[in-house]
Amino acid sequence: MATPTPGEPFSEAAGEAVQTAIMATRLVLAVADAVRRHQQKKNGGKEGGLPPADQAVSEVAEGIRSLIPSDISAALMKEADWPQMAQQLLALRNAGVDLEQLLPRVGDIAVSVQEQVTANEGRVAREHTGEWDRMLRETLPAGPVREAILSSPAWPDMAATMARLDERGVDVRAILASAHDEGLGVDQAVAKALGAEAVPRTSPDARLSSGPLTIGLSIPPDLDLSDRERALMQLAISPRENERYARWVQESMPGREREAGLLLTHKQWPLVAARMAQMESEGKPVREHLVRLGKDVSWEQGPGPQLGSRLVQAANDALRRPLGDRSGESRVAVNTTAARAQSATVDPTKAAKGAAPAGPGVAAHREAGPAPKSGKSK
């Protein structure tokens, strides 16, 4: 069956399947090129540009014909953006990627998509999903490929392509998983050509964040919390999601705008946002969990300079503790009371006397000399 020319309505299922396979190929190449640029920029300070279009077309055309199924390769080279795809392929080769290994795998992905469209020819109901940033977080592990996709100028176009593939019955998650594997190969090949390490070393932020704050979350080994924009991108939190989560925190702490601001501006806020994003994707009532921040204010107790850190811990505890579980509430008050009752070094009379200047909501033992040595800041 003849393949419709670009722009024609799809009149035959076979033509639609081939065109959809080309869309998938375009997506995989865009991911690979984004990873190449990211690796070169990260290690060389400058992205490698694309070679001239006429040179690229002449040098990669034969490889496309021999390494990708004929119906897909023929249609691919008739596309209006074929020169751009050829440029991406030649740039990958120049950066150290073996196209004789990459192209057959890309062809396999295209064939798989072609078969899926054919199998779903009669599909009428279309699943509506617009949260592609969330889907990316759920599908791809944190690391160089996911960060390269989200930081690429082509990300909006990639997301639009995913939406169109999904509308045609294609398993977009499977394509992304395959593209991720190819992206890792590209990352390693380009890094090798640049003499750089492909696998990022564990950053201090990733090491220090290990523990309750990151349990169950996908955290990149090179997490950089000093750069808020990049940290959110590494954790696949879109600006829109970040704004929504910030608003939920503010709404859960009425009358405590200053404290909410301390939480939202804290260096570790992206990890709290990542926890909220994960819960939201699992269908959990995030806002109901956050209400605890306004009801249980035990985070007020402790040194003033550490209030932001206590708020981060309190938010993480509020999110992780199941609804209906009150075991964590008033935990600080119970512990400080027990400490005063059992301490042989604190005079209860002096403790009570020192409570007044500490202000409401601050534990009395804060004014007692030996008490801070216990190490409890809550």
C-alpha positions as CSV (number, residue, x, y, z in Angstrom):
1,M,0.0,0.0,0.0
2,A,1.2,3.5,-0.8
3,T,2.3,5.7,2.0
4,P,0.3,9.0,2.2
5,T,2.4,12.1,1.5
6,P,3.0,14.4,4.5
7,G,-0.2,16.3,5.4
8,E,-2.6,13.9,3.7
9,P,-5.3,12.2,5.8
10,F,-4.5,8.7,6.7
11,S,-6.7,6.6,4.3
12,E,-5.1,3.2,4.9
13,A,-4.1,1.5,8.2
14,A,-0.7,0.5,6.8
15,G,0.2,4.1,5.9
16,E,-0.8,5.3,9.3
17,A,1.3,2.6,10.9
18,V,4.4,3.6,8.9
19,Q,3.9,7.3,9.7
20,T,3.5,6.5,13.4
21,A,6.7,4.4,13.2
22,I,8.4,7.5,11.8
23,M,7.1,9.6,14.6
24,A,8.6,7.1,17.1
25,T,11.9,7.1,15.2
26,R,11.9,10.9,15.4
27,L,11.3,10.8,19.1
28,V,14.1,8.3,19.8
29,L,16.6,10.3,17.7
30,A,15.6,13.5,19.5
31,V,16.2,11.8,22.9
32,A,19.6,10.6,21.7
33,D,20.6,14.0,20.3
34,A,19.5,15.7,23.6
35,V,21.7,13.3,25.5
36,R,24.6,14.0,23.2
37,R,24.3,17.7,23.7
38,H,23.9,17.4,27.4
39,Q,27.0,15.3,27.8
40,Q,29.1,17.6,25.6
41,K,27.9,20.7,27.4
42,K,28.5,19.1,30.8
43,N,32.0,18.0,30.1
44,G,33.2,20.5,27.5
45,G,31.2,23.6,28.3
46,K,29.8,23.8,24.8
47,E,27.3,21.8,22.8
48,G,28.5,20.3,19.6
49,G,26.5,21.8,16.7
50,L,24.9,19.9,13.8
51,P,26.9,19.2,10.6
52,P,25.7,20.7,7.3
53,A,22.4,19.1,6.1
54,D,23.7,18.1,2.6
55,Q,26.7,16.4,4.1
56,A,24.6,14.6,6.7
57,V,22.1,13.3,4.1
58,S,24.8,11.9,1.8
59,E,26.7,10.2,4.6
60,V,23.9,8.5,6.6
61,A,21.4,7.7,3.8
62,E,23.0,4.3,2.9
63,G,23.1,3.3,6.6
64,I,19.4,4.1,7.0
65,R,18.5,2.0,3.9
66,S,20.5,-1.0,5.0
67,L,19.9,-0.9,8.8
68,I,16.2,0.1,9.0
69,P,13.3,-1.8,7.3
70,S,12.7,-0.6,3.8
71,D,9.2,0.7,4.1
72,I,10.1,2.8,7.1
73,S,13.4,4.0,5.8
74,A,11.9,5.0,2.4
75,A,9.1,6.9,4.1
76,L,11.5,8.4,6.6
77,M,13.7,9.9,3.8
78,K,10.7,11.5,2.2
79,E,9.8,13.4,5.3
80,A,10.3,17.2,5.3
81,D,12.5,17.0,8.4
82,W,14.7,14.2,7.1
83,P,17.7,16.5,6.7
84,Q,17.4,17.4,10.3
85,M,17.3,13.8,11.4
86,A,20.3,13.0,9.2
87,Q,22.1,15.8,10.9
88,Q,21.3,14.4,14.3
89,L,22.6,11.0,13.2
90,L,25.8,12.3,11.8
91,A,26.4,14.4,14.9
92,L,25.9,11.3,17.0
93,R,28.5,9.4,14.8
94,N,30.9,12.3,15.0
95,A,30.5,12.3,18.8
96,G,31.5,8.6,19.1
97,V,28.3,6.7,18.7
98,D,28.4,3.6,16.5
99,L,25.4,4.0,14.1
100,E,25.7,0.4,12.9
101,Q,24.7,-0.6,16.4
102,L,22.2,2.2,17.1
103,L,20.2,2.1,13.9
104,P,19.1,-1.5,14.0
105,R,17.8,-1.0,17.5
106,V,16.0,2.2,16.4
107,G,14.5,0.1,13.5
108,D,13.3,-2.5,16.0
109,I,11.5,0.2,18.0
110,A,9.9,1.5,14.8
111,V,8.7,-1.9,13.7
112,S,7.3,-2.5,17.2
113,V,5.3,0.7,16.9
114,Q,4.2,-0.1,13.4
115,E,2.8,-3.5,14.7
116,Q,1.0,-1.8,17.7
117,V,-0.8,0.7,15.4
118,T,-1.9,-2.1,13.1
119,A,-3.1,-4.2,16.0
120,N,-5.1,-1.2,17.3
121,E,-6.7,-0.3,14.0
122,G,-10.2,-0.4,15.4
123,R,-9.5,1.4,18.6
124,V,-12.1,4.2,19.2
125,A,-11.7,5.1,22.9
126,R,-8.6,7.2,23.5
127,E,-7.1,7.5,26.9
128,H,-6.6,11.2,27.7
129,T,-3.3,12.0,29.4
130,G,-1.7,15.4,29.4
131,E,0.8,14.9,32.3
132,W,3.8,13.9,30.2
133,D,6.2,15.3,32.7
134,R,4.7,13.1,35.4
135,M,4.7,10.1,33.1
136,L,8.4,10.7,32.4
137,R,9.1,10.7,36.1
138,E,7.2,7.4,36.6
139,T,8.8,5.7,33.6
140,L,12.4,6.7,33.6
141,P,14.8,6.5,36.5
142,A,16.6,9.6,37.7
143,G,19.8,10.2,35.8
144,P,21.5,11.7,32.7
145,V,18.8,10.6,30.2
146,R,15.8,12.0,32.1
147,E,17.6,15.2,32.9
148,A,18.8,15.6,29.2
149,I,15.2,15.2,28.0
150,L,13.7,17.7,30.5
151,S,16.5,20.3,29.9
152,S,16.3,20.0,26.1
153,P,14.7,22.8,24.1
154,A,13.0,20.1,22.1
155,W,11.1,18.7,25.2
156,P,7.8,20.4,24.3
157,D,8.0,18.9,20.9
158,M,8.9,15.5,22.3
159,A,5.9,15.7,24.7
160,A,3.6,16.6,21.8
161,T,4.9,13.6,19.8
162,M,4.2,11.3,22.8
163,A,0.7,12.6,22.9
164,R,0.1,11.8,19.3
165,L,1.7,8.3,19.6
166,D,-0.6,7.6,22.6
167,E,-3.6,8.7,20.6
168,R,-2.8,6.1,18.0
169,G,-2.6,3.2,20.5
170,V,1.2,3.1,20.9
171,D,2.7,2.1,24.3
172,V,4.6,5.3,24.9
173,R,6.1,4.0,28.1
174,A,7.7,1.1,26.3
175,I,9.2,3.5,23.7
176,L,10.6,5.7,26.4
177,A,12.1,2.8,28.2
178,S,13.8,1.7,25.0
179,A,14.9,5.3,24.2
180,H,16.3,5.5,27.8
181,D,18.5,2.5,27.2
182,E,19.7,3.9,23.9
183,G,20.3,7.3,25.6
184,L,22.5,5.6,28.2
185,G,24.6,4.2,25.4
186,V,24.8,7.6,23.7
187,D,25.8,9.2,27.0
188,Q,28.6,6.6,27.5
189,A,29.8,6.8,23.9
190,V,30.0,10.6,23.9
191,A,31.6,10.7,27.3
192,K,34.2,8.3,26.1
193,A,35.0,10.4,23.1
194,L,35.3,13.4,25.4
195,G,37.5,11.6,27.9
196,A,34.9,12.2,30.6
197,E,33.1,9.9,33.0
198,A,29.7,8.7,31.7
199,V,28.4,7.7,35.1
200,P,28.1,10.7,37.5
201,R,29.8,10.3,40.9
202,T,27.6,10.6,43.9
203,S,27.3,14.2,44.9
204,P,27.5,15.5,48.5
205,D,23.8,16.4,48.2
206,A,22.8,12.9,47.2
207,R,24.9,11.4,50.1
208,L,23.6,13.8,52.7
209,S,20.0,13.4,51.5
210,S,20.1,9.6,51.9
211,G,17.6,8.5,54.6
212,P,14.0,9.3,55.5
213,L,13.8,12.2,53.0
214,T,14.6,10.0,50.0
215,I,13.2,6.6,50.9
216,G,11.2,5.3,47.9
217,L,12.2,8.2,45.7
218,S,14.2,8.1,42.5
219,I,17.2,10.3,43.3
220,P,20.0,11.0,40.7
221,P,23.5,10.3,42.0
222,D,24.6,13.8,41.0
223,L,21.7,15.6,42.7
224,D,22.5,19.3,43.0
225,L,20.3,21.0,45.6
226,S,22.3,24.3,45.3
227,D,20.7,24.9,42.0
228,R,16.9,24.9,42.6
229,E,15.9,24.9,39.0
230,R,18.2,22.1,38.1
231,A,17.3,20.1,41.2
232,L,13.6,20.2,40.3
233,M,14.5,19.2,36.8
234,Q,16.6,16.3,38.0
235,L,13.6,15.1,40.1
236,A,11.2,15.6,37.1
237,I,9.2,18.3,38.9
238,S,7.7,20.7,36.4
239,P,7.4,24.4,37.3
240,R,3.6,24.0,37.3
241,E,3.8,21.1,39.8
242,N,6.2,23.0,42.0
243,E,3.8,26.0,42.1
244,R,0.9,23.8,43.0
245,Y,2.8,22.0,45.8
246,A,3.9,25.3,47.2
247,R,0.3,26.6,47.2
248,W,-0.8,23.5,49.0
249,V,1.8,24.0,51.7
250,Q,0.7,27.6,52.2
251,E,-2.9,26.6,52.4
252,S,-2.1,23.9,55.0
253,M,-0.5,26.5,57.3
254,P,-3.0,29.4,57.6
255,G,-1.6,32.4,59.5
256,R,2.0,31.0,59.3
257,E,3.2,32.6,56.1
258,R,6.7,33.1,57.4
259,E,7.1,29.4,58.4
260,A,5.6,28.2,55.1
261,G,8.1,30.4,53.4
262,L,11.0,28.9,55.3
263,L,9.9,25.4,54.2
264,L,9.5,26.5,50.6
265,T,12.9,28.2,50.4
266,H,14.8,25.5,52.2
267,K,17.5,23.8,50.2
268,Q,15.8,20.4,50.6
269,W,12.4,21.6,49.4
270,P,12.8,19.8,46.1
271,L,12.9,16.5,47.9
272,V,9.6,17.3,49.7
273,A,8.1,18.3,46.4
274,A,9.3,15.0,44.9
275,R,7.6,13.1,47.7
276,M,4.3,15.0,47.0
277,A,4.7,14.3,43.3
278,Q,5.1,10.6,43.9
279,M,2.1,10.5,46.2
280,E,0.0,12.4,43.7
281,S,0.9,9.9,41.0
282,E,-0.2,7.1,43.3
283,G,-3.5,8.7,43.9
284,K,-2.9,9.6,47.5
285,P,-4.5,12.6,49.1
286,V,-1.5,14.9,49.5
287,R,-3.4,17.9,50.9
288,E,-5.0,15.8,53.6
289,H,-1.5,14.7,54.7
290,L,-0.2,18.3,54.7
291,V,-3.0,19.5,57.0
292,R,-0.9,18.0,59.8
293,L,1.7,20.8,59.4
294,G,-0.9,23.3,60.7
295,K,-2.4,21.0,63.4
296,D,0.8,19.5,64.9
297,V,3.2,22.4,65.4
298,S,5.8,20.5,67.4
299,W,8.2,21.7,64.8
300,E,8.1,25.1,66.6
301,Q,10.2,23.7,69.4
302,G,13.9,24.1,69.0
303,P,16.6,26.6,68.0
304,G,15.3,29.3,65.7
305,P,18.1,28.9,63.1
306,Q,17.1,25.2,62.6
307,L,13.4,25.9,62.1
308,G,13.6,25.4,58.3
309,S,15.2,22.0,58.7
310,R,12.6,21.0,61.3
311,L,9.8,22.0,58.9
312,V,11.3,19.9,56.1
313,Q,11.4,16.9,58.5
314,A,7.9,17.6,59.7
315,A,6.6,17.8,56.2
316,N,8.2,14.6,55.2
317,D,6.8,12.9,58.3
318,A,3.3,14.3,57.6
319,L,3.5,12.9,54.0
320,R,4.9,9.5,54.8
321,R,2.7,8.7,57.9
322,P,-0.6,7.0,56.8
323,L,-3.8,9.0,57.4
324,G,-5.4,8.0,60.7
325,D,-2.0,7.3,62.3
326,R,-1.6,9.7,65.2
327,S,1.5,8.0,66.6
328,G,3.7,10.8,65.5
329,E,1.6,13.6,66.8
330,S,2.8,15.4,69.9
331,R,5.9,13.2,69.8
332,V,8.2,16.1,70.7
333,A,6.1,17.2,73.6
334,V,6.0,13.7,75.1
335,N,9.8,13.2,74.7
336,T,10.7,16.6,76.3
337,T,8.4,16.0,79.2
338,A,9.9,12.6,79.8
339,A,13.4,14.1,79.5
340,R,12.7,16.6,82.2
341,A,11.1,14.1,84.5
342,Q,14.1,11.7,84.2
343,S,16.9,14.2,84.1
344,A,19.0,14.4,87.3
345,T,20.8,17.6,86.1
346,V,17.8,19.9,85.4
347,D,16.1,21.6,88.3
348,P,12.3,21.5,87.5
349,T,11.9,24.9,89.2
350,K,14.5,26.6,87.1
351,A,13.0,25.0,83.9
352,A,9.6,26.3,84.7
353,K,10.9,29.7,85.5
354,G,12.8,29.8,82.2
355,A,9.8,28.9,80.1
356,A,8.3,32.4,80.1
357,P,10.9,34.3,78.0
358,A,11.1,31.4,75.6
359,G,7.6,32.3,74.2
360,P,4.5,30.2,73.6
361,G,5.0,26.8,72.1
362,V,8.7,26.5,73.1
363,A,9.6,23.7,75.4
364,A,10.7,24.9,78.9
365,H,13.9,22.9,79.0
366,R,15.3,25.1,76.2
367,E,16.3,27.6,79.0
368,A,18.0,25.0,81.1
369,G,21.8,24.8,80.6
370,P,22.5,21.1,80.3
371,A,19.4,20.2,78.3
372,P,20.8,21.0,74.8
373,K,23.5,18.4,75.2
374,S,20.8,15.7,74.8
375,G,20.9,16.4,71.1
376,K,17.1,16.7,70.8
377,S,16.1,19.7,68.8
378,K,12.4,18.9,68.6
